[in-house]
Amino acid sequence: MTDARVTALHVYPVKSCAGTALADATVAVTGLVGDGVRDREWMIVDPDGRFLTQREHPRLALVDVAAGADGLTLRAPHVPPLHVDGAPSAAPARDVVVWRSEVRGFDAGDAAAAWLTAWLGTPVRLVRFDRSHERACNPEFAGDSGAHTLFADGYPVLVIGEGSLHELNERMARFGEPALPMNRFRPNVVIAGLPPFAEDHVDTLRIGAVELKLVKPCVRCQVTTTDQGNGAVGIEPLRTLGGFRTDERFGGVTFGMNAIVSAGAGSPIAVGMPVAVDYRF
């Protein structure tokens, strides 16, 4: 038995831009839906259509996204905001690439491209996922579930336990490092009441009618070293994680678990809801 509960929900309307905290969300097969937008439904690409993130452009952390049924409003320090129309594009979808996935996206237009190009200092475009073509999750981990996602790195939902962050911060404090907030890890669902890194061993989480199956550890990159409040890049938490969370099976340090929606798609979840936990062993 456990007293686990949901303590935070987040969507990231534009991949690698600032996230939005939600009190409640609908859980679609492709991930959380809130405030009229799907998680990672939009993405910034270079002129060749390849995805760009905070890995290359830490300044993306400072792009705040207000989402609604009528589209997006992009805001960044000291520049006028820009509204991006959410109406279906009349233009044909174009080929874009996220990691090894070749998918289709609708271009958001020249105004969005110009705004983001000026902010990043390099030519870019904003695209919206073409949901007429599914992007399947890796069957090595998702099996024959049919799980698919939008522009997320690979899976619909990222789950992290508060206990894991507490343990990491305790280890960092031994070396005089300040505590880090959860936003460094950009989760979708945050759970309290689990022991540190217990999510590594969880098979499923049941939240109301929703069942999330945890299928693969999340290998962390340099985005975690970017302060999401000011865009400054440091060396933590990767230095500390490297001392106790390196997993050779996955080629890096891991923190949090990627999940697919195995039951209850279309159902709501909310902050404060209890979580039933089924462990693999």
Legacy VTK file of the C-alpha trace (Angstrom):
# vtk DataFile Version 3.0
C-alpha trace
ASCII
DATASET POLYDATA
POINTS 281 float
0.000 0.000 0.000
1.071 3.573 -0.573
-0.144 7.078 0.108
1.107 8.280 -3.244
-0.664 11.211 -4.837
-0.293 13.599 -7.762
1.372 16.853 -6.703
1.991 18.548 -10.050
0.959 18.340 -13.696
2.719 20.098 -16.559
2.361 20.459 -20.289
4.938 21.930 -22.654
2.938 23.254 -25.627
6.080 24.106 -27.619
8.866 21.560 -27.306
11.737 22.959 -25.194
9.977 26.221 -24.310
8.635 26.952 -20.842
6.033 24.625 -19.408
2.559 25.311 -18.031
1.455 24.053 -14.628
-2.068 22.616 -14.565
-4.510 21.871 -11.799
-6.075 19.165 -13.946
-5.626 17.654 -17.385
-7.097 15.144 -19.774
-4.844 12.189 -20.526
-4.775 11.422 -24.239
-2.836 8.537 -25.799
-0.285 11.148 -26.904
0.076 12.694 -23.437
-1.506 15.385 -21.310
-3.971 17.886 -22.740
-4.675 21.110 -20.877
-5.685 24.693 -21.567
-6.751 23.714 -25.071
-3.378 22.367 -26.164
-1.597 19.025 -26.263
1.794 18.407 -24.761
4.614 19.018 -27.270
2.181 19.655 -30.107
4.417 22.435 -31.456
8.142 22.412 -32.200
10.874 24.727 -33.448
12.920 23.510 -36.419
15.908 24.702 -38.412
15.643 25.484 -42.151
16.112 21.784 -42.930
13.211 20.826 -40.682
15.294 19.315 -37.881
14.143 19.913 -34.313
15.861 22.421 -32.059
15.835 22.415 -28.264
17.489 23.950 -25.222
20.432 21.663 -25.947
21.432 24.080 -28.716
19.519 27.156 -27.551
19.179 27.568 -23.750
17.315 30.849 -24.379
14.259 28.761 -25.256
13.756 28.304 -21.511
12.742 31.975 -21.378
10.007 31.650 -23.996
6.746 31.477 -22.098
3.791 29.920 -23.885
0.192 30.781 -23.062
-2.019 28.250 -24.802
-5.696 28.280 -25.535
-8.279 27.055 -27.985
-7.460 29.936 -30.337
-3.731 29.213 -30.457
-0.580 30.250 -28.638
0.843 33.483 -27.287
4.633 33.566 -27.138
6.324 35.857 -24.628
9.968 36.518 -23.828
11.753 39.210 -21.806
11.880 42.693 -23.302
10.156 41.838 -26.602
6.522 42.253 -27.655
4.414 39.089 -27.371
3.208 37.258 -30.450
-0.088 35.438 -30.977
0.091 32.317 -33.146
-3.222 31.304 -34.689
-4.322 27.833 -33.697
-6.716 27.394 -36.606
-5.895 24.481 -38.918
-3.317 25.499 -41.478
-4.369 25.748 -45.103
-0.780 25.049 -46.144
0.326 21.470 -46.761
2.268 19.712 -44.022
6.046 19.564 -44.406
8.596 16.936 -43.431
10.264 17.504 -40.060
12.612 15.401 -37.943
12.657 14.811 -34.187
15.513 12.513 -33.190
15.234 9.563 -35.601
11.553 10.104 -36.378
10.543 11.613 -39.691
7.098 13.118 -39.227
4.907 15.834 -40.667
4.160 19.300 -39.317
2.204 22.369 -40.374
4.236 25.566 -40.607
2.927 28.294 -38.276
3.773 31.128 -40.656
6.301 33.876 -41.223
5.404 36.009 -38.198
6.142 33.171 -35.760
9.311 32.311 -37.666
10.510 35.925 -37.553
9.777 36.279 -33.813
11.640 33.102 -32.885
14.466 33.820 -35.348
15.039 37.207 -33.719
14.993 35.653 -30.237
17.425 32.852 -31.069
19.590 34.714 -33.566
19.371 31.970 -36.189
16.786 31.100 -38.861
14.040 28.861 -37.476
10.409 27.917 -38.125
7.578 26.896 -35.814
5.557 23.831 -36.783
2.481 22.072 -35.400
2.228 18.290 -35.386
0.152 16.774 -38.191
-2.052 14.422 -36.191
-3.315 12.687 -39.329
-0.085 10.641 -39.161
0.776 8.892 -35.885
4.335 8.821 -34.536
4.782 5.432 -32.905
6.779 4.931 -29.717
9.722 2.561 -29.828
8.231 -0.976 -29.796
11.317 -2.246 -27.960
9.830 -0.610 -24.869
6.204 0.088 -25.792
5.671 -3.395 -27.252
2.552 -3.871 -29.362
0.589 -1.343 -27.281
0.116 0.999 -30.221
1.453 3.855 -28.082
2.244 7.006 -29.997
3.258 10.547 -29.220
3.657 13.992 -30.773
6.947 15.929 -30.619
8.062 14.567 -27.218
11.487 12.946 -27.246
9.964 9.490 -27.418
7.061 8.766 -25.074
3.800 10.482 -24.101
4.317 11.043 -20.360
7.335 11.647 -18.107
6.804 10.685 -14.463
9.069 11.707 -11.575
8.719 11.089 -7.859
9.314 13.940 -5.423
11.395 11.552 -3.322
13.893 11.169 -6.161
14.471 14.905 -6.384
14.822 15.115 -2.593
17.488 12.393 -2.647
19.359 14.110 -5.473
19.294 17.453 -3.669
20.548 15.843 -0.460
23.498 14.366 -2.339
24.236 17.702 -4.002
24.106 19.492 -0.644
26.987 17.325 0.608
29.149 19.043 -2.006
27.830 22.507 -1.225
25.538 22.619 -4.241
22.165 24.378 -3.972
18.933 22.449 -4.312
17.372 22.275 -7.755
13.676 22.667 -8.531
11.680 19.980 -10.296
11.385 22.133 -13.435
14.991 21.256 -14.330
13.641 17.826 -15.329
10.509 18.978 -17.191
8.128 16.238 -15.991
4.485 15.843 -16.949
3.338 14.083 -13.765
4.956 14.498 -10.347
4.148 11.986 -7.620
4.613 12.327 -3.855
4.672 9.398 -1.457
7.143 7.145 -3.268
10.587 6.302 -1.887
13.527 7.793 -3.800
13.766 6.291 -7.276
10.942 3.867 -6.607
9.559 4.801 -10.023
12.438 2.785 -11.511
10.606 -0.345 -10.344
6.988 0.650 -10.999
5.011 -1.253 -13.597
1.852 0.858 -13.579
0.391 3.918 -11.895
-3.394 4.146 -11.672
-4.864 7.632 -11.257
-8.633 7.534 -11.401
-9.544 5.763 -14.636
-6.093 6.382 -16.123
-3.364 3.759 -16.133
0.183 4.769 -16.950
2.638 1.995 -17.755
6.227 2.978 -17.019
8.309 1.533 -19.831
11.764 3.161 -20.002
14.076 5.222 -17.790
14.573 8.781 -18.997
18.202 9.376 -19.981
19.069 12.939 -19.073
20.980 15.440 -21.197
22.432 18.908 -20.768
18.956 20.499 -20.699
18.906 19.585 -17.001
21.894 21.905 -16.485
19.926 24.909 -17.785
18.277 27.152 -15.206
14.705 27.340 -16.430
14.279 30.767 -14.862
17.161 32.608 -16.516
18.652 30.305 -19.180
22.064 30.073 -17.471
23.903 26.783 -18.040
25.935 25.020 -15.342
27.224 21.498 -14.663
24.656 20.203 -12.190
22.793 17.938 -11.814
24.634 15.780 -14.369
27.849 15.780 -12.334
26.109 14.423 -9.239
23.804 12.084 -11.128
26.823 10.638 -12.889
28.131 9.425 -9.539
25.168 7.192 -8.735
22.679 7.084 -11.608
24.728 5.998 -14.630
23.026 3.140 -16.437
25.158 1.490 -19.114
22.103 -0.238 -20.583
20.741 3.120 -21.683
23.975 4.988 -22.297
23.772 7.727 -19.685
22.399 8.932 -16.389
18.712 8.376 -15.747
16.167 10.359 -13.754
12.418 9.773 -14.064
10.496 7.242 -16.105
8.866 7.464 -19.504
5.309 6.162 -19.582
2.626 5.206 -22.061
-1.121 5.377 -21.505
-2.270 1.781 -21.173
-5.856 2.446 -20.065
-8.280 5.311 -19.558
-7.250 7.521 -22.473
-9.571 10.519 -22.590
-10.073 10.534 -18.823
-9.156 13.365 -16.444
-6.529 13.488 -13.727
-5.901 16.285 -11.238
-3.431 17.477 -8.651
-4.221 15.845 -5.327
-5.612 12.613 -6.755
-4.436 9.391 -5.099
-2.170 7.082 -7.073
-2.301 3.289 -6.906
1.133 1.787 -7.535
1.870 -1.647 -8.973
5.527 -2.671 -8.844
7.305 -5.008 -11.257
9.159 -6.660 -8.379
LINES 1 282
281 0 1 2 3 4 5 6 7 8 9 10 11 12 13 14 15 16 17 18 19 20 21 22 23 24 25 26 27 28 29 30 31 32 33 34 35 36 37 38 39 40 41 42 43 44 45 46 47 48 49 50 51 52 53 54 55 56 57 58 59 60 61 62 63 64 65 66 67 68 69 70 71 72 73 74 75 76 77 78 79 80 81 82 83 84 85 86 87 88 89 90 91 92 93 94 95 96 97 98 99 100 101 102 103 104 105 106 107 108 109 110 111 112 113 114 115 116 117 118 119 120 121 122 123 124 125 126 127 128 129 130 131 132 133 134 135 136 137 138 139 140 141 142 143 144 145 146 147 148 149 150 151 152 153 154 155 156 157 158 159 160 161 162 163 164 165 166 167 168 169 170 171 172 173 174 175 176 177 178 179 180 181 182 183 184 185 186 187 188 189 190 191 192 193 194 195 196 197 198 199 200 201 202 203 204 205 206 207 208 209 210 211 212 213 214 215 216 217 218 219 220 221 222 223 224 225 226 227 228 229 230 231 232 233 234 235 236 237 238 239 240 241 242 243 244 245 246 247 248 249 250 251 252 253 254 255 256 257 258 259 260 261 262 263 264 265 266 267 268 269 270 271 272 273 274 275 276 277 278 279 280
